Amino acid sequence: MANNELAKVDKRFNEGIFKRVRNQLIVGLLTLISKLPFSVLYRISDFICFILQKIIRYRKNVIFENLHYSFPEKNKEEIEQIANKFYRHFSDLIVETIKMNGMSKAEISEHIKFKNMGRFEKLYNANQSLIVLGFHHSNWEWASAIQLHCSHQLLMLYNPVRGNFSLEKFILHAREKWGGKSIPVHKSGRTVLELNRAGKPTGLWLGADQTPPASSKFWTTFLNREAPFFSGPEKIAAKTNQPIFFHRT
């Protein structure tokens, strides 16, 4: 996790005094919001939804274009209904992600359940590491609570926040509070090797639906359009002889 010493030497956190104070105030507000009950948070979500959909019209053209390609058989009204559900879900996801920072083990366990964890335990007892392919569906942030139910050391790859030390601490605290470790992408290989050499089976959690560069070697049809896909997880699994699990929500 980022720390005060890192903030002093890492150019990513060269914020400037005024920007730093502003960022700290915003994160302080987010911390207070994370303490609110869900009944209040979902009222805030209603307001966010209205702002995003009616005022800002957040990515409206992109959303409707993607929906038309994905569901060519649906009419205009049906597409609009799906778009409305997206804005609602997206707004709920925002407040739920903030809430995770202030949630207890009892609260997170009440809202998310994990199945088929016995397969993980068998691999752990065999000193076998594994790879989990997750994706941005449902509330993927809450999925970090899987560490409460598995013996593997969960390693969650992430791209570090630029120019906002306070926000990075806020995000990493929420993700790591259940025992998992957030690993910057550029340190992932070294970290995995060090833990494996130490005899600690790991669960490498990868965001499998990130957008790779157009130069990607593997393309296929996805939602009725040609799309590139990362082939890295396959290569890692082949080189390390690790099984791959798909995180289905």
BELBELDA-V923702 format. One record per pair of residues at least 24 apart in sequence whose C-alpha atoms are under 7 Angstrom apart, sorted by the first residue. I is the first residue (numbers start at 1). GAP is how many residues later the second one is. D is the distance in Angstrom with one decimal. If there is no record, write none. Layout:
BEGIN
{{I & GAP & D} {I & GAP & D}}
END
This chain:
BEGIN
{{1 & 171 & 6.7} {1 & 181 & 6.9} {2 & 167 & 6.5} {7 & 158 & 6.8} {12 & 150 & 5.2} {12 & 151 & 5.3} {13 & 149 & 6.7} {13 & 150 & 4.6} {13 & 151 & 6.0} {13 & 152 & 5.6} {14 & 149 & 6.1} {15 & 148 & 5.4} {15 & 149 & 6.8} {23 & 141 & 6.6} {23 & 143 & 6.3} {24 & 142 & 5.7} {27 & 139 & 6.5} {27 & 140 & 6.1} {30 & 68 & 6.6} {34 & 64 & 5.4} {34 & 65 & 4.0} {34 & 66 & 6.8} {34 & 67 & 6.0} {34 & 68 & 5.0} {35 & 64 & 6.9} {35 & 67 & 5.4} {41 & 54 & 6.2} {42 & 50 & 6.7} {45 & 46 & 5.2} {45 & 47 & 5.5} {45 & 50 & 6.4} {48 & 43 & 6.0} {49 & 38 & 5.9} {49 & 39 & 5.9} {49 & 42 & 5.4} {53 & 34 & 6.6} {69 & 154 & 6.8} {69 & 155 & 6.1} {70 & 153 & 4.8} {70 & 154 & 5.9} {93 & 46 & 6.4} {97 & 44 & 6.5} {100 & 74 & 5.9} {101 & 72 & 6.9} {101 & 73 & 4.4} {117 & 33 & 6.9} {120 & 30 & 6.8} {121 & 29 & 6.7} {121 & 30 & 6.8} {124 & 27 & 6.7} {124 & 28 & 6.3} {124 & 77 & 6.3} {127 & 74 & 5.8} {128 & 73 & 5.7} {129 & 72 & 4.5} {129 & 73 & 4.8} {129 & 74 & 6.0} {129 & 113 & 6.0} {130 & 72 & 6.3} {130 & 73 & 5.0} {130 & 74 & 6.4} {130 & 112 & 5.0} {130 & 113 & 5.3} {130 & 114 & 6.1} {131 & 72 & 5.5} {131 & 73 & 4.7} {131 & 74 & 6.1} {131 & 111 & 6.6} {131 & 112 & 6.3} {131 & 113 & 4.8} {131 & 114 & 6.1} {132 & 71 & 6.7} {132 & 72 & 6.0} {132 & 73 & 4.8} {132 & 74 & 6.2} {132 & 112 & 5.7} {132 & 113 & 4.7} {132 & 114 & 5.8} {132 & 115 & 6.4} {133 & 72 & 6.1} {133 & 73 & 5.1} {133 & 74 & 6.1} {133 & 75 & 5.4} {133 & 112 & 6.2} {133 & 113 & 4.9} {133 & 114 & 5.8} {134 & 71 & 6.8} {134 & 72 & 5.9} {134 & 73 & 5.0} {134 & 74 & 5.7} {134 & 112 & 6.4} {134 & 113 & 4.9} {135 & 72 & 5.3} {135 & 73 & 5.6} {135 & 74 & 5.4} {138 & 111 & 6.5} {144 & 31 & 6.0} {144 & 36 & 7.0} {145 & 33 & 5.7} {147 & 31 & 6.1} {147 & 32 & 6.0} {147 & 33 & 5.9} {148 & 30 & 6.1} {152 & 49 & 5.4} {152 & 50 & 4.9} {152 & 51 & 5.6} {153 & 27 & 6.4} {153 & 48 & 6.5} {153 & 49 & 4.6} {153 & 50 & 5.8} {154 & 26 & 4.7} {154 & 27 & 6.1} {154 & 48 & 5.9} {154 & 49 & 4.7} {154 & 50 & 6.1} {154 & 51 & 6.9} {155 & 25 & 6.1} {155 & 26 & 5.0} {155 & 27 & 5.9} {155 & 28 & 6.4} {155 & 47 & 6.9} {155 & 48 & 6.0} {155 & 49 & 4.9} {155 & 50 & 5.8} {156 & 25 & 6.1} {156 & 26 & 4.7} {156 & 27 & 5.8} {156 & 48 & 6.4} {156 & 49 & 5.0} {156 & 50 & 6.7} {157 & 25 & 5.9} {157 & 26 & 4.8} {157 & 27 & 5.8} {157 & 28 & 5.6} {157 & 31 & 6.9} {157 & 48 & 6.6} {157 & 49 & 6.2} {158 & 24 & 6.7} {158 & 25 & 6.2} {158 & 26 & 5.2} {158 & 27 & 5.7} {159 & 25 & 5.8} {159 & 26 & 6.0} {160 & 24 & 6.2}}
END
